[in-house]
Amino acid sequence: MEVIRDQCDKRVYLNLMICPVEADDPENQTISFDYCVGSAKYSGLAYVLKGGQRLLLDDHTSTMMLKALESGQELTISIGMYLNEIIRVD
């Protein structure tokens, strides 16, 4: 997970290191995926960028994930065959 903040905006990316993914919706180049905050399960949306190994999270998903991490909760992301746990480190 990569967070980029500038004066106007905040963007959250997921970087996939092994195999690229394909968009569920080729017209909009988006993919839906599941993530868990603790034991609660949610659906997220991301834009698949060129090459399929970098995903830009939509605003709602970004906000939810960052709030979870800021409050010290464990975050688990599942995209196809990928599963990753993210734990906040101070």
N, C-alpha and C positions, 0 to 999 in steps of 0.2 A: 504494500500500500504506500502510495506517495501522495503527500499533500503539498500543493503549491499555493502560496498566498502572495498576493500583490496588493497594491493600493486599492484596487477596485473589486477584487474577486477572490474566491477561494475555489480551487479545483482539486478533486480527489481522483487519483488514478489507481487502477489495479494493474500490476505488471505481471504477466504470465511468463514463466521462464522456460517451459518445456515445449508445448505444442500450441499453435495458434487455435483460436476458436472462430466459429463462423456465426454471423448474425442470425438471430431468429427471424428478424424482419429485415430482409436485404434492402428494401426501399429506404428505410430510415437508419439502417446500419446499427440496430439495437439488439441487445441480448438481455433476456430476463434470467435471474438467478435467485437462489435462496441464501439467506444468511440468518444466523441465530445470535441473539444477544442474551446471554445466559441460557435459559431454557425456552425463551420466546422465539418463534420462527416468523420470518418476514420474507417478502419478495422484493427484489431490487431490480433496477433497470440501469443498464450501462450502454454507452455508445462504443462500438467496436472500431478502433482506429486502424489505419493502414497497417497491414501485416498480421492483424488478429492477435497480437500478443500484448497490446496495451488497451485498456478499457477506461473510458472516462465515465465516472458515475454521474447519474442525474442529480439535481440539487437535493431532492427529498432524501434519496438514499445516502448521499454524502452527509447530510445533516444528521440523520439517524445514527449512522456509523460513528461519526465523530463524537456525538453526544455520549454514546455508549462507552467509547474509549476514554473520554474525558472524565466519566464518572467511575472509571476503574473496572468496568465490566468486560468480560471475555467476549470476543467477537469471532464467530466461525463463518467462513464464506465457502459456499459450494457452487461451483460453476462446472457443469458437466462432470468430467472425471477429476476435476480439481477440488481439493478440500484443504483449507488453510485456517489455522487458528491464529488470532492476533491478540496479544495481551499487552496492555499499556506498560511501558517501562519508563519510570521517572528519571 
